[in-house]
Amino acid sequence: MRPTVCLMHKAPPMPRFFKKETLTLDHFLTRGRVISLYRQILRCTKGLDKSDAREIRAWARSDFERSRHEVELDKIKSLLSSGKHQMHTLQSSMMIAHANNSPSDLPQ
């Protein structure tokens, strides 16, 4: 009987996305909140003119992209709070604009 040669195979290289620092649970949960806020902002633009909606979406995207690589949790939470405030301001101004343009307010 011949002795079996055990070949040592080299492990495959680690994918790029695993080389980053691992996220803590707080970072992971906050990331979900940030994505949710972004989606809410995009949904707010549904009733607008195409050009206005495009402008607001570009503005939102640029703000989120600017802070994309932020890792400090307190800073991220502060940005999230600021973003929520801006979204509520946007929603209220849109409601006022729709109320002013409603056909029931026009004199007959």
N, C-alpha and C positions, 0 to 999 in steps of 0.2 A: 504494500500500500504506500502510495506516495503521500508525503506531507502536503497538506493544503496550504496554499499561499494566500494569505489574506491581504488583498490589495486595499490600500488606504486611498479612498477617493476624496478628492478635494471638494469641499462644499461649494455649491454654486454661489456666485457673488450676490451680496445682499442688494435688494432693490433700493433705488434712490430714496423712496418715500419712507423707508424704515431707518434711514441714517439720521433723520431729524430727531430732535428731542421728543420723548414721549409726552403726550398731553396728560395733565392731571385730570381728575374727574371734574373739578371746577372749570377748567379750560374747555373740556369737552362739552359740558352743559351750556356754558356761556357761548360757545361757538354755535350751538343749536339756536340759541336766542337771537344771535346776530343774523343768522340765515333767515329766521322767521321774520325779523324786522324788515330785512331787505325785501322779502316776498310781500309783506304787507304794504310797503311803499309802492312796489310795482302794481299791486292790486288797486291802490288809490288812484292810479292814472287811467283806469279803464273808462271812465266817463268823460274824459277830456278830449279836446281836439288832438289830432295826431301830432301836430307840431309841438303843442304844449306838453303832451305826454312824453314825446321823445326827449324834450329838453329836461324834464324832471327826472326821467330815467337816467339820462347821461349825468346829471348832477349827482344823483344818488350813487351811481356806479363809481364816479370819481371820488366821492367821499369815502366809500367803502374800500376802494383800491388804495387810497392814500394811507389808510390805517391797516392794511392787510397783514403786514409783518409785525404788528404789535404783539408782544408776548407778556407784558406786565398786566396781570389780571385786574388790578385796580384801575388802570388806564383804560382797559377794554370795557369795564363796567361803566366808567364815566362816559365813554364814547357811546355806549349803548343807551344810557339814560338820555344823553343829548339827542341821539337819533330818534328816540321815542317822542321826545318833546317836539322835535321838528316835524315828525309824522303827524302828530295830533294837531299842530298848527296848520299843516297842509290840509288835513281833513276838514278842519273847521272853516278855513278860507274857501275850500271847494263847496262846502254846504251853503255858505253865505252866497257864493257866486251862483249856485243853482237856484237858491231861493229868489234872488234878484231877477233871474231870467225866466222864472216860472210863468206860464201863461195865465195863471189865476190872478196875478198882480197887475196885469195889463188892463187899462180902462176899456170899457166896452161901449 
